[in-house]
Amino acid sequence: MKVAEDWKDYELIATSNGQKLERWNDIYLLRPDPQVIWGQGDLLEKYHSLIHAVYHRSNKGGGNWENLKPMPSSWQVKYKGLTFNIKQMGFKHTGLFPEQAVNWDLMIEKIKKEKRKIKVLNLFAYTGGATVACLSAGASVTHVDASRGMVDWCKENVKSSGYEKAEVRYLVDDVIKFVKREIRRGNQYDAIIMDPPSYGRGTGKEVWDIEKSLNYLVSLCTEILSDDPLFFLINSYTTGLSSTVLKNILTLTVDKKKKGKITCGEIGLKEKENNLVLPCGIYGRWEKIDEN
């Protein structure tokens, strides 16, 4: 497992009984996490004086935030020079997945090593953690998401990080339709990143189902990879999906276009209280073989 351990503005304080307590800069949030099936006591009771807000999940789906202290409408966290705007969202989210820092570090390192301008395509790009990371390394980025709100949020993060003048294209679009158009246009990319949801709908109500759609999308993406691709990264938070599935897809698609190195596994966060590791998702990555 790859663990994001270089954060200063974020910290996983404790986990217990389906909940995790986190510090986002100076704001403490208690949120549900389905992976936490172990027990270490009642976190709300133990850390009540620290906690700013608690997310309560409803038995009928969704849920709501309960603010125990005055809360800002948004605030910022920094990671190695990158700045992200954090907000309380519906369904417990904050607009950032801090465990993804392990992937940002790798992207930045690989892009900086290249002696050429790297073109990156970020699909299902959300609020742009990977977009900001790649821009910081000097790449140009095309950021695609079906939600205008998420794309606007990415623009905030890019501006807050000081890269508003960098080469970045923002598109509110269905990812499969977009990739098909890029194939027709003959556009190519040196690196592709995707973080597909389990289920979703595109801008035209197109249905996305990861089990039925992921292999097809990755196959399409091989047609817009450049002749000298740098990396292809798939992230997933789909319950029950093995990282080996992502490896198999990359083996049968991207690696057939150009031989490279394929790795897969989990990403996670280390808990402060008892040094446990919280699994947070999976990845599959194809990368160019370093000839040096």
NORNORUR-V583507 format. One record per helix or strand. SS is the DSSP state (A for helix, B for strand). FROM is the first residue (numbers start at 1). TO is the last residue. If there is no record, write none. Layout:
ss->SS from->FROM to->TO
ss->SS from->FROM to->TO
//
This chain:
ss->B from->2 to->4
ss->B from->10 to->16
ss->B from->19 to->24
ss->B from->27 to->32
ss->A from->43 to->46
ss->B from->53 to->57
ss->B from->63 to->67
ss->B from->75 to->79
ss->B from->82 to->86
ss->A from->98 to->113
ss->B from->119 to->123
ss->A from->129 to->136
ss->B from->140 to->145
ss->A from->148 to->160
ss->B from->168 to->172
ss->A from->175 to->185
ss->B from->189 to->189
ss->B from->191 to->194
ss->B from->199 to->201
ss->B from->207 to->209
ss->A from->210 to->224
ss->B from->225 to->225
ss->B from->231 to->236
ss->A from->243 to->252
ss->A from->254 to->257
ss->B from->261 to->271
ss->B from->277 to->287
//
